[in-house]
Amino acid sequence: MRPENLLYAKTHEWTRIEEAPGAKIAVVGLTDFALELLTDLVYINLPEVGREVSAEEPFGEVESVKAVSDLYSPVTGEIVEVNQAVIDNLETLSEDPYGEGWLVKIKITDDAGLANLLDAVAYEKQCSECD
């Protein structure tokens, strides 16, 4: 079972909401399910800090030996941090996708996108239907 304290996009990104002074921050990563489908990663392209992103729109891409896949933002907001450790060492993603393998932190400017995200049970059901 995946972490229950996270929200999941149908496109296999996870989101953890953190409260910051005067803001909500969405920590975004890629689920273990997506990483298993992609297999061997060779490259990741993440946005620069300060870039505006929109819910359900691509913000970067990940490339594996199989394919190039877009990464979709679960929320609308501004990129406030990018995980350089993942860019430098793609194995971090596979080794700890829900911890050290986070991708970006987004300061939420419109949280309407959160309503489209799944809880862990619904995401688990979606993944089981993909097999």
Secondary structure, 3 states (H helix, E strand, C coil): CCCCCCEECCCCEEEEEEEECCEEEEEEEECHHHHHHHCCEEEEECCCCCCEECCCCEEEEEEECCCEEEEECCCEEEEEEECHHHHHCCHHHHHCCCCCCCCEEEEEEEHHHHHHCECHHHHHHHHHHHC
